[in-house]
Amino acid sequence: VVGVDATMNCHLRKAKVTLRGKTPKSFATLSVRGSTMRAWLLPESLNLDALLVDTDIEKYAKPVITPQQQQSQQAVRSRGRGRGRGRRF
C-alpha cells in the first residue's frame, strides 16, 4: 500500500488481483476506487503500527480566513447562478 486518499481510494505497488473463478493477475502499480473495495487481505508479517500514520494532516486542515477575506469571497459569489426566475427591474 503506497497511500490512501480521504475518499478511500487506494494506491498500491506490487499488487495481485484475484477475481472469483479467474486466475490471479499481478500489477506493478494499481489504483483502486474506494467504493469498489470489499475486503483487503494483508500479510501477517505487515507492521501496521508503523505503517498507519497520517502524514498529510496539514493537507486536510481548513485554512484560517480573516474577516476581510470572508467579505471579498462573499462579494465574488454574491451574484448567484443564471439570471433568476421572474425577477423584474
Contact map, one row per residue, 1 for C-alpha under 8 A:
11110000011110000000000000000000000000000000000000000000000000000000000000000000000000000
11110000011110000000000000000000000000000000000000000000000000000000000000000000000000000
11111000011100000000000000000000000000000000000000000000000000000000000000000000000000000
11111111111000000000000000000000000000000000000000000000000000000000000000000000000000000
00111111110000000000000000000000000000000000000000000000000000000000000000000000000000000
00011111100000000000000000000000000000000000000000000000000000000000000000000000000000000
00011111100000000000000000000000010000000000000000000000000000000000000000000000000000000
00011111110000000000000000000000111000000000000000000000000000000000000000000000000000000
00011111111000000000000000000011111000000000000000000000000000000000000000000000000000000
11111001111100000000000000000011110000000000000000000000000000000000000000000000000000000
11110000111110000000000000001111000000000000000000000000000000000000000000000000000000000
11100000011111100000000000001110000000000000000000000000000000000000000000000000000000000
11000000001111100000000000111100000000000000000000000000000000000000000000000000000000000
00000000000111110000000001111000000000000000000000000000000000000000000000000000000000000
00000000000111111000000001111100000000000000000000000000000000000000000000000000000000000
00000000000001111100000111100000000000000000000000000000000000000000000000000000000000000
00000000000000111110000111100000000000000000000000000000000000000000000000000000000000000
00000000000000011111011110000000000000000000000000000000000000000000000000000000000000000
00000000000000001111111100000000000000000000000000000000000000000000000000000000000000000
00000000000000000111110000000000000000000000000000000000000000000000000000000000000000000
00000000000000000011111000000000000000000000000000000000000000000000000000000000000000000
00000000000000000111111100000000000000000000000000000000000000000000000000000000000000000
00000000000000000110111110000000000000000000000000000000000000000000000000000000000000000
00000000000000011110011111000000000000000000000000000000000000000000000000000000000000000
00000000000000011100001111100000000000000000000000000000000000000000000000000000000000000
00000000000001111000000111110000000000000000000000000000000000000000000000000000000000000
00000000000011111000000011111100000000000000000000000000000000000000000000000000000000000
00000000000011100000000001111100000000000000000000000000000000000000000000000000000000000
00000000001111100000000000111110000000000000000000000000000000000000000000000000000000000
00000000001110100000000000111111000000000000000000000000000000000000000000000000000000000
00000000111100000000000000001111100000000000000000000000000000000000000000000000000000000
00000000111000000000000000000111110110000000000000000000000000000000000000000000000000000
00000001110000000000000000000011111110000000000000000000000000000000000000000000000000000
00000011110000000000000000000001111110000000000000000000000000000000000000000000000000000
00000001100000000000000000000000111110000000000000000000000000000000000000000000000000000
00000000000000000000000000000001111111000000000000000000000000000000000000000000000000000
00000000000000000000000000000001111111110000000000000000000000000000000000000000000000000
00000000000000000000000000000000000111110000000000000000000000000000000000000000000000000
00000000000000000000000000000000000011111000000000000000000000000000000000000000000000000
00000000000000000000000000000000000011111100000000000000000000000000000000000000000000000
00000000000000000000000000000000000000111110000000000000000000000000000000000000000000000
00000000000000000000000000000000000000011111010000000000000000000000000000000000000000000
00000000000000000000000000000000000000001111110000000000000000000000000000000000000000000
00000000000000000000000000000000000000000111110000000000000000000000000000000000000000000
00000000000000000000000000000000000000000011111000000000000000000000000000000000000000000
00000000000000000000000000000000000000000111111100000000000000000000000000000000000000000
00000000000000000000000000000000000000000000111111100000000000000000000000000000000000000
00000000000000000000000000000000000000000000011111110000000000000000000000000000000000000
00000000000000000000000000000000000000000000001111111000000000000000000000000000000000000
00000000000000000000000000000000000000000000001111111000000000000000000000000000000000000
00000000000000000000000000000000000000000000001111111000000000000000000000000000000000000
00000000000000000000000000000000000000000000000111111100000000000000000000000000000000000
00000000000000000000000000000000000000000000000011111110000000000000000000000000000000000
00000000000000000000000000000000000000000000000000011111100000000000000000000000000000000
00000000000000000000000000000000000000000000000000001111100000000000000000000000000000000
00000000000000000000000000000000000000000000000000000111111100000000000000000000000000000
00000000000000000000000000000000000000000000000000000111111110000000000000000000000000000
00000000000000000000000000000000000000000000000000000001111110000000000000000000000000000
00000000000000000000000000000000000000000000000000000001111110000000000000000000000000000
00000000000000000000000000000000000000000000000000000001111111000000000000000000000000000
00000000000000000000000000000000000000000000000000000000111111100000000000000000000000000
00000000000000000000000000000000000000000000000000000000000111110000000000000000000000000
00000000000000000000000000000000000000000000000000000000000011111000000000000000000000000
00000000000000000000000000000000000000000000000000000000000001111100000000000000000000000
00000000000000000000000000000000000000000000000000000000000000111110110000000000000000000
00000000000000000000000000000000000000000000000000000000000000011111110000000000000000000
00000000000000000000000000000000000000000000000000000000000000001111111000000000000000000
00000000000000000000000000000000000000000000000000000000000000000111111100000000000000000
00000000000000000000000000000000000000000000000000000000000000001111111110000000000000000
00000000000000000000000000000000000000000000000000000000000000001111111111000000000000000
00000000000000000000000000000000000000000000000000000000000000000011111111100000000000000
00000000000000000000000000000000000000000000000000000000000000000001111111110000000000000
00000000000000000000000000000000000000000000000000000000000000000000111111111000000000000
00000000000000000000000000000000000000000000000000000000000000000000011111111100000000000
00000000000000000000000000000000000000000000000000000000000000000000001111111100000000000
00000000000000000000000000000000000000000000000000000000000000000000000111111110000000000
00000000000000000000000000000000000000000000000000000000000000000000000011111111000000000
00000000000000000000000000000000000000000000000000000000000000000000000001111111000000000
00000000000000000000000000000000000000000000000000000000000000000000000000011111100000000
00000000000000000000000000000000000000000000000000000000000000000000000000001111110000000
00000000000000000000000000000000000000000000000000000000000000000000000000000011111100000
00000000000000000000000000000000000000000000000000000000000000000000000000000001111100000
00000000000000000000000000000000000000000000000000000000000000000000000000000000111110000
00000000000000000000000000000000000000000000000000000000000000000000000000000000111111100
00000000000000000000000000000000000000000000000000000000000000000000000000000000001111100
00000000000000000000000000000000000000000000000000000000000000000000000000000000000111110
00000000000000000000000000000000000000000000000000000000000000000000000000000000000111111
00000000000000000000000000000000000000000000000000000000000000000000000000000000000001111
00000000000000000000000000000000000000000000000000000000000000000000000000000000000000111
